[in-house]
Amino acid sequence: MDIHDKLDLIQKLKNNERVNYFLLNLDNFSNINLAYGYEVGDEILSQVAKYLKISKPTSAILYQFGSASFVLIDERKLDRNTLINIAESLLSFFSQTDIYVEEEIKFHISFSIGISVDKGLINITQAESAVRELRELQRHSYKIFDSLSKFHLQEEKNIYWILRIKEAVDDEKIVPYYQPIIDNLTDKIVKYECLARIKDANEIISPYMFMDAARVTGNLSFVTKSLITQSFKDFSGTEYEFSINITVEDLMLNYLELFLLQKLDKFDIRPEQVILEMLENITSLDIGTTLAQLNSLREKGFKIAIDDFGAESSNMSRLMEINPDYLKIDGVFIKNLDTDVKSQIIVEGIVHICRKSGIKIIAEYVHSKEVLEMVKFYGIDYSQGYYLGEPKANLVRQ
């Protein structure tokens, strides 16, 4: 048999012998299927398989692994340079080989090649990880799996946090911490920001440890739902406003409005008390349904805040489109407001625009008396930061 299937590959790897495993993943093959249909795609795969039989090392066994992937297994003892030479030879061959369908349509095919040298089924996951790492930077190239690469270590960290987050949700270990927000005219606490923590035994785990992993692995909604439920319960019977961090992922899942309305009814919270604070860059709101959901939530009485304004690619036109109730100036412009002239110029400009637009302003990272005095000098409405109060598990009522 010239080409084997996935079941043959798995059976081969179960022999637990050390092999050189080459995963050849076709670049952008899904676009071919979409543009030309699956019949053309299948014909291309058939021709790719034919050319792989010609270009592969004679000692290597060829497998079709998936809809757009092939695998070569070579059982020889090969050094790193030989592995590289094989990968480069395959890439070179296909860079000079055009594939024709019905003698009319010409296709140029390229691969991203992940290489693993190990025993057993672990080769599959290692080679796939190598392809993912490669595609962070480029395609039409190769990558030998490296267990000590930053990319792989981050993937392992993400897997660890997937399990921790799932356990935290199931055992109700995701808890809200509340940081006060001060009215700069009265110096009184008038609002709180609800911040997620994981409470495990005597350990309180900061969101900096798990939020990126939750985002990458699609677990942010579990954190958000837990935070909403517990904070609604704690603010029941109070008049305080409180903000909950909402991501674009939460809106894309299209669960948020119904979930919030259910919790309002259960805990007797008025929608006007709830500020939905967008964590993502403003430019990530380009999806029409996302903006529509924000408008619908505002119509129900919820308030909208934009976090970290002035950072990265946030822009004034998007600010006008969202028309938030509150804007939080990015902390990089607040923390040195008492000494940095550029920060003062930027803050003054943002305050001017918000005043003209009827948007209330919150300054974060207020960490000293001097910074607070400058925040008040520029007429910013509210302040938040460790100088005024750290996040705590219990509400600090006034």
C-alpha positions in Angstrom: 0.0 0.0 0.0 1.4 3.4 -1.1 -0.5 5.6 1.4 -1.9 4.6 4.8 -4.7 6.1 6.8 -5.0 7.6 10.3 -5.9 4.3 11.9 -2.7 2.7 10.5 -0.7 5.6 11.8 -2.1 5.3 15.3 -1.4 1.6 15.3 2.1 2.2 14.2 2.7 4.7 17.0 1.3 2.4 19.6 4.3 0.1 19.0 6.1 2.8 21.1 9.2 2.8 19.0 11.2 6.0 18.6 10.4 7.6 15.2 10.9 10.7 13.2 7.4 12.2 12.7 6.8 14.8 10.0 3.4 16.5 10.1 2.7 18.2 6.7 -0.1 20.6 7.1 -1.4 22.2 3.9 -1.4 26.0 4.1 -4.7 27.8 3.6 -6.4 24.6 2.2 -9.8 25.6 3.6 -9.8 28.6 1.3 -9.5 26.2 -1.7 -12.5 24.1 -0.5 -14.5 27.3 0.0 -13.6 28.8 -3.4 -13.7 25.7 -5.6 -15.6 23.1 -3.7 -14.7 19.8 -2.0 -14.5 17.8 -5.3 -11.6 20.1 -6.4 -10.1 19.9 -3.0 -10.2 16.1 -3.0 -8.5 16.0 -6.4 -5.7 18.3 -5.1 -5.2 16.0 -2.1 -4.9 13.1 -4.4 -2.3 14.8 -6.5 -0.4 16.0 -3.4 -0.3 12.4 -2.2 1.1 11.3 -5.5 3.8 13.9 -5.4 4.7 13.1 -1.8 5.3 9.5 -2.8 7.9 10.9 -5.3 9.5 13.5 -3.0 9.6 11.7 0.3 12.7 9.7 1.6 12.4 6.1 0.3 12.5 4.8 3.8 9.6 7.0 5.0 6.0 5.7 5.3 3.3 8.1 4.1 -0.1 8.5 5.9 -3.1 10.7 5.2 -3.8 12.2 8.6 -6.7 14.5 8.1 -8.6 16.6 5.6 -5.5 18.8 5.0 -2.7 16.9 6.6 -0.2 14.2 5.7 2.3 12.4 8.0 5.7 10.9 7.2 7.2 8.3 9.6 10.9 7.6 9.2 12.3 5.0 11.6 16.0 5.7 10.9 18.3 7.3 13.4 18.5 10.8 12.1 20.4 13.8 13.4 18.9 17.3 13.4 20.6 18.4 10.2 19.1 15.4 8.4 15.6 16.2 9.7 16.0 19.8 8.5 17.3 18.6 5.1 14.2 16.4 4.6 11.8 19.2 5.5 13.6 21.7 3.3 13.7 19.2 0.4 9.9 18.7 0.6 9.2 22.4 0.8 11.5 23.0 -2.2 9.9 20.3 -4.3 6.4 21.7 -3.8 7.5 25.3 -4.3 8.6 24.2 -7.9 5.6 22.0 -8.5 2.2 23.3 -9.8 -0.9 21.2 -9.4 -3.5 21.3 -12.2 -7.2 20.3 -11.9 -8.9 19.4 -15.2 -5.8 20.9 -17.0 -7.2 24.4 -16.5 -7.0 25.5 -12.9 -3.4 25.8 -11.6 -2.7 25.6 -7.8 0.4 26.3 -5.9 0.7 24.2 -2.7 2.8 24.9 0.4 3.1 23.1 3.7 3.8 24.0 7.4 5.8 21.1 8.7 5.9 20.1 12.4 8.6 17.6 13.3 8.7 15.4 16.4 11.2 12.8 17.4 9.8 10.6 20.2 8.1 7.4 21.1 4.4 6.7 20.8 1.3 8.8 20.4 3.0 11.9 21.9 4.4 12.5 18.5 1.0 13.6 17.3 0.5 16.4 19.8 4.1 17.5 19.7 4.1 17.9 15.9 0.8 19.7 16.0 2.2 22.1 18.7 5.2 22.7 16.5 2.9 23.7 13.6 0.9 26.1 15.8 4.2 27.7 17.0 5.4 28.0 13.4 2.2 29.6 12.2 2.5 32.3 14.9 5.2 33.8 12.7 5.1 32.3 9.2 3.9 29.5 6.9 5.7 27.5 4.2 8.4 26.5 6.6 9.2 23.8 9.3 9.6 23.7 13.1 11.2 20.9 15.2 9.3 20.5 18.4 11.1 22.0 21.4 9.7 21.2 24.9 11.5 24.2 26.3 10.2 26.8 23.8 8.3 29.7 25.3 5.3 28.8 23.0 5.1 25.2 24.3 5.6 26.2 27.9 2.7 28.7 27.5 0.5 26.0 26.0 1.3 23.8 29.0 0.4 26.7 31.3 -2.9 27.2 29.5 -3.8 23.5 29.9 -3.0 23.8 33.6 -5.3 26.8 34.0 -8.1 25.2 32.0 -8.3 22.5 34.7 -7.9 25.0 37.5 -10.7 27.3 36.1 -13.0 24.4 35.5 -12.4 23.2 39.1 -12.9 26.8 40.4 -16.2 27.2 38.6 -17.5 23.8 39.7 -16.5 24.3 43.3 -17.5 28.1 43.4 -13.9 29.1 44.0 -14.1 32.1 41.6 -14.9 35.0 43.9 -15.3 38.7 43.4 -13.0 41.3 45.1 -14.3 44.8 45.2 -12.3 48.0 44.7 -13.9 51.3 45.7 -14.4 54.2 43.2 -14.4 57.6 44.8 -16.4 60.7 43.9 -13.8 63.4 43.5 -16.2 66.1 44.7 -17.4 64.4 47.9 -14.5 62.0 48.6 -17.1 59.3 49.2 -17.3 55.8 47.8 -20.0 55.7 45.2 -19.1 52.7 43.0 -17.1 49.5 43.0 -15.3 47.5 40.4 -15.8 43.8 40.7 -12.5 41.9 40.1 -12.2 38.1 39.7 -10.0 36.0 41.9 -9.6 32.3 42.4 -9.8 31.3 46.1 -8.1 27.9 46.7 -7.5 26.8 50.3 -5.5 29.7 51.8 -4.4 31.0 48.4 -5.9 33.9 46.5 -4.9 33.8 42.9 -4.7 37.1 40.9 -6.4 37.3 37.5 -3.0 38.1 36.0 -2.3 34.4 36.5 -5.3 32.9 34.8 -7.2 35.5 32.6 -5.0 35.2 29.6 -5.2 31.4 29.7 -9.0 31.7 30.1 -9.2 33.9 27.0 -7.0 31.7 24.8 -8.8 28.6 25.8 -12.4 30.0 25.5 -13.2 29.8 29.3 -13.7 33.6 29.9 -17.5 33.2 29.9 -17.3 30.9 32.9 -15.4 33.5 34.9 -17.8 36.3 33.8 -20.9 34.3 34.8 -19.5 33.4 38.2 -18.5 37.0 38.8 -21.9 38.3 37.8 -23.8 35.9 40.0 -21.8 36.5 43.1 -21.5 40.3 42.8 -25.3 40.6 42.2 -25.8 38.7 45.4 -23.5 40.9 47.4 -24.9 44.2 46.0 -28.5 43.1 46.6 -30.2 45.6 48.8 -27.6 48.4 48.2 -27.7 51.5 46.2 -24.1 51.3 45.0 -23.3 51.1 41.3 -20.8 48.4 40.4 -18.9 47.5 37.3 -18.3 44.1 35.9 -15.6 43.5 33.3 -17.0 42.2 30.0 -15.0 40.9 27.1 -15.8 40.8 23.4 -15.9 37.0 23.8 -18.8 37.3 26.2 -20.7 39.3 23.7 -19.9 37.0 20.8 -21.4 34.1 22.7 -24.6 36.0 22.8 -25.6 34.9 26.3 -25.0 38.1 28.2 -28.3 40.0 28.0 -30.5 37.1 29.0 -28.1 36.0 31.8 -28.0 39.6 33.3 -31.8 40.0 33.2 -32.2 36.7 35.0 -29.8 37.8 37.7 -31.5 41.2 38.1 -34.8 39.5 38.8 -33.3 36.9 41.2 -31.3 39.4 43.3 -33.5 42.5 43.0 -30.8 44.6 41.4 -31.7 47.6 39.2 -30.1 47.6 35.8 -29.0 51.3 36.4 -26.7 50.0 39.2 -24.7 47.8 36.7 -21.9 49.1 34.7 -20.6 46.8 31.9 -16.9 47.6 31.6 -15.4 46.6 28.2 -11.9 45.2 28.7 -11.0 44.8 25.1 -9.5 47.4 22.8 -12.3 49.5 21.3 -11.3 48.4 17.8 -12.3 44.8 18.6 -15.9 45.9 18.5 -16.0 45.9 14.7 -18.5 43.0 14.7 -21.9 44.5 14.1 -23.7 42.1 16.5 -21.4 43.1 19.3 -22.3 46.8 19.0 -26.0 45.9 18.7 -25.9 44.0 21.9 -24.3 46.9 23.7 -27.0 49.2 22.5 -29.7 46.7 23.5 -28.2 46.4 27.0 -28.1 50.2 27.3 -31.8 50.4 26.3 -32.5 47.9 29.2 -30.9 50.4 31.6 -27.4 49.0 32.0 -24.5 51.5 31.8 -21.5 51.0 29.5 -17.9 51.9 30.4 -14.8 51.8 28.2 -11.6 50.7 30.0 -8.0 51.6 29.3 -8.9 54.4 26.9 -5.9 55.8 25.1 -4.0 52.5 25.0 -2.9 50.8 21.8 -5.4 51.2 19.0 -8.4 52.7 20.8 -9.7 55.7 18.9 -12.0 58.7 19.1 -14.3 57.6 16.3 -15.1 54.3 18.0 -15.7 56.2 21.3 -18.4 58.3 19.5 -19.9 55.2 18.1 -20.2 53.4 21.4 -21.2 56.6 23.3 -20.4 55.1 26.8 -21.6 56.4 30.1 -18.2 56.2 31.6 -14.6 56.2 30.3 -11.6 55.0 32.2 -8.4 56.7 31.2 -5.6 54.1 30.7 -3.5 53.9 33.8 -0.3 54.6 32.0 -1.4 58.2 31.7 -2.5 58.5 35.3 0.3 56.9 37.3 2.7 59.7 36.5 0.2 62.5 36.1 1.9 64.6 38.7 5.3 64.6 36.9 4.9 63.7 33.2 4.0 66.5 30.9 2.9 64.3 28.0 0.5 62.4 30.3 -0.9 65.8 31.4 -1.5 66.9 27.8 -3.2 63.6 26.9 -5.4 63.6 30.0 -6.4 67.2 29.4 -7.4 66.4 25.8 -9.5 63.3 26.9 -11.2 65.3 29.6 -12.2 68.0 27.1 -13.7 65.5 24.7 -15.6 63.7 27.4 -17.0 67.0 28.8 -18.3 67.9 25.3 -19.8 64.4 24.9 -21.4 64.1 28.4 -19.2 61.1 29.3 -18.2 60.7 33.0 -14.5 60.0 33.6 -12.8 57.6 36.0 -9.0 57.7 36.7 -7.4 54.4 37.6 -4.0 53.7 39.2 -4.3 56.6 41.7 -1.5 55.5 43.9 -0.5 58.7 45.8 -1.8 62.0 47.2 0.0 63.9 44.5 -1.6 62.0 41.7 -5.1 62.3 43.3 -4.6 66.1 43.5 -3.7 66.3 39.8 -6.7 64.1 38.9 -9.0 66.5 40.7 -7.2 69.5 39.1 -8.1 68.2 35.6 -11.8 67.8 36.7 -11.9 64.1 36.5 -15.1 62.8 38.1 -14.0 59.7 39.9 -10.8 58.0 41.1 -9.8 54.4 41.7 -6.5 53.0 43.0 -4.6 51.6 45.9 -4.2 55.0 47.5 -7.9 55.1 47.9 -8.6 51.4 48.6 -7.3 48.0 47.6 -9.6 45.3 46.2 -11.2 43.3 49.1 -13.5 40.4 49.5 -16.0 42.4 51.4 -17.7 45.7 50.5 -16.3 48.7 52.4 -19.6 50.5 53.0 -19.9 54.2 53.8 
